[in-house]
C-alpha cells in the first residue's frame, strides 16, 4: 500500500521531526519513548496492529489516513481523543475548533452540549462562542429571556438586553413592544395608566367636593398625557335608602365626574359611564360614618383606565435579569 506524501508530511510536522529515511537494515529495537521516525520505519502490517497512544486509532490510520499524531491521543488538544473526533463526532481531529465558533470541540461536547459542527447551535444569530463568552446567553435556547425576541435580534437589531425580558422596565416584554410598534428602550413608550384616583361624595349628594376635584384634576393630567387611553366611570351609593333612588343618585354622580373631565379637556368620546346603584359590599358597622348615615367609602366614583393595547404589562417594576 502506498503511503500518501501529504499525510507523511503532516505527521512529520506534528512531531517536529525531519525524516531522512529508515535505511536498508529495517527498524531497530523499539525506543523509549517511541518516536514517530521509528514508527514510520515499521512495515504497514505492524503499524495496523499498533495503537501507540491508546486513542482507538491504529498507528497506520493516524499517520497515513488521518494525518493525526500516533504519539498523542488528542492531536489538536481540544479535549476529545482522535478516535472520538473522527468516528463519533465527525469533527476535525487536527482543528481544536472545527466550526470556528470560539469554543473548542471538547467544550462544546462535554461542557456546553452545543454542536461542534454548527457555529450557532440554536440558530439565533449569535455564535456559540459569543453566547457563552460575551453575552452569557444560553447557546441552546434561541430566546434566553423568553421575551419573544431571539438573542440575535436583541443584540444585533434592537439593542435590547437578551438576559432581561423587559429592557426598559415598564412592564411590557421586549417582544410585545416590538409587536406593538413601541420602543423597548424607552420606559415612557408606551405611556400606560395602571390606575386612576377614586373620589367620594357627601351623603345624598352628587356634587364634586374640593378634595375630589383635586383628585380628578390629577386624573385629567394623566389622561392628557396618555391620549390612547379611554376610561370608564363607575359610580355607587351606600346602602341607605331605596334601590331606585340610589340608582338615580349613582347616575348623577357618574354624570358629575364625566362633566368634570369634559370641562377640563378630556374628549367625551374617551369616556364611558355607569351608575350602578348601591355598592356591591355594604359597609361594616366599624365603617359607618359618625355624623351621617351610611359610609363614605361606598359613596364613590371609580375611574377605570381601559387598556388600548393588545397586551397588559406585568408590572411597573424592572424584571430581574436571567442568570446563567
Secondary structure as UniProt FT lines:
FT   HELIX           5..15
FT   HELIX           36..39
FT   TURN            40..41
FT   HELIX           44..49
FT   TURN            52..53
FT   HELIX           59..60
FT   HELIX           61..66
FT   TURN            70..71
FT   TURN            75..76
FT   HELIX           82..84
FT   HELIX           85..89
FT   TURN            93..94
FT   TURN            98..99
FT   HELIX           105..107
FT   HELIX           108..112
FT   TURN            116..117
FT   TURN            121..122
FT   HELIX           128..130
FT   HELIX           131..135
FT   TURN            139..140
FT   TURN            144..145
FT   HELIX           151..153
FT   HELIX           154..158
FT   TURN            162..163
FT   TURN            167..168
FT   HELIX           174..180
FT   TURN            184..185
FT   TURN            187..188
FT   STRAND          199..200
FT   TURN            203..204
FT   HELIX           210..225
FT   TURN            227..228
FT   STRAND          230..237
FT   HELIX           243..263
FT   TURN            264..265
FT   HELIX           268..270
FT   STRAND          271..278
FT   HELIX           285..287
FT   HELIX           296..298
FT   STRAND          300..306
//
